[in-house]
Each structure stands twice: as C-alpha cells, then as structure tokens.
C-alpha cells in the first residue's frame, strides 16, 4: 500500500506537529482531527486550520493535568504524548 499512513503504537516525540506549545504534552502527526481532545480538555487542546489537534496551553494545576491525561488515554490513534518535561 504505497502512500498509506502508518500509525505508531504511541505518540512519537520526534514527530510532534509544529503547532504545539513547549512543554510535556504534545500531539504528533498521527492526529486525525477527531477533536476528542478538544472536547475533553478544551483549555489545553485546539484544532489548527488544517484540522490537526495541538496543545495550545500546557496544563496548570491538577484538574487540567487530569483532563490532559484523559484526552491522551482516549485518543483513538494515540497521537497525544507526554514527554515528562
């Protein structure tokens, strides 16, 4: 299958998309734009004009961090990562 997109088992830090703000959470190029993360943690995730999700703000506080973890665990293509920074 030439040209088919290959999905990784988990988010890949070296493949994070250009829209993410610096910090421990990120979205990589596997994102399919389903917007589940933006609904789960709307303070932290947004969709770009190209339909790819990104981290617009790193979580501040335990409540926002918990929502980011929920979004990461719910992502259908595992495009959200946490590099631990």
C-alpha positions as CSV (number, residue, x, y, z in Angstrom):
1,X,0.0,0.0,0.0
2,X,2.0,2.9,-1.2
3,X,1.2,6.3,0.4
4,X,-0.8,4.7,3.3
5,X,-0.3,6.4,6.6
6,X,1.5,4.3,9.1
7,X,0.3,4.6,12.7
8,X,2.6,4.2,15.7
9,X,1.6,2.4,18.8
10,X,2.1,5.6,20.8
11,X,2.8,9.2,20.2
12,X,6.3,10.0,18.9
13,X,8.1,13.0,20.4
14,X,10.3,13.3,17.3
15,X,7.1,13.5,15.1
16,X,5.2,16.2,17.1
17,X,3.4,18.7,15.0
18,X,4.6,22.3,14.6
19,X,1.6,23.9,16.4
20,X,2.3,22.6,19.9
21,X,3.4,25.0,22.7
22,X,6.6,23.9,24.6
23,X,6.0,21.6,27.5
24,X,5.4,18.0,28.4
25,X,2.2,17.3,26.4
26,X,2.2,17.3,22.6
27,X,0.3,16.0,19.6
28,X,2.1,14.2,16.8
29,X,1.4,13.9,13.1
30,X,-0.8,10.8,13.7
31,X,-3.7,13.1,14.6
32,X,-6.8,12.5,12.6
33,X,-8.6,15.6,13.8
34,X,-11.4,13.9,15.6
35,X,-11.5,16.7,18.2
36,X,-12.0,14.4,21.1
37,X,-9.1,16.0,23.0
38,X,-10.5,19.5,22.4
39,X,-13.8,18.3,23.9
40,X,-12.1,16.6,26.9
41,X,-9.5,19.3,27.7
42,X,-10.7,22.4,25.9
43,X,-8.4,24.7,27.9
44,X,-5.3,22.8,26.6
45,X,-6.1,21.5,23.2
46,X,-7.2,23.2,20.0
47,X,-7.6,22.3,16.3
48,X,-5.4,24.0,13.7
49,X,-6.8,25.4,10.4
50,X,-5.5,22.2,8.8
51,X,-7.7,20.1,11.2
52,X,-4.8,18.7,13.3
53,X,-5.1,19.0,17.1
54,X,-2.3,20.6,19.1
55,X,-1.5,21.7,22.6
56,X,-2.3,25.4,22.8
57,X,-1.6,25.6,26.6
58,X,0.2,23.3,28.9
59,X,-2.0,22.3,32.0
60,X,-1.8,24.5,35.1
61,X,-2.9,22.6,38.1
62,X,-4.1,19.0,38.9
63,X,-7.5,19.4,37.3
64,X,-6.2,20.4,33.9
65,X,-3.5,17.8,34.1
66,X,-6.1,15.1,34.8
67,X,-8.1,16.3,31.7
68,X,-4.9,16.1,29.6
69,X,-4.3,12.5,30.8
70,X,-7.9,11.6,30.0
71,X,-7.5,13.1,26.5
72,X,-4.3,11.2,26.0
73,X,-5.7,7.9,27.1
74,X,-8.9,8.5,25.0
75,X,-7.1,9.4,21.7
76,X,-8.2,6.8,19.1
77,X,-4.9,6.9,17.3
78,X,-2.7,7.6,20.3
79,X,-1.4,10.9,18.9
80,X,-1.1,12.6,22.2
81,X,2.2,12.2,24.2
82,X,3.7,13.2,27.4
83,X,7.5,13.5,27.4
84,X,7.6,14.1,31.1
85,X,9.2,17.6,31.0
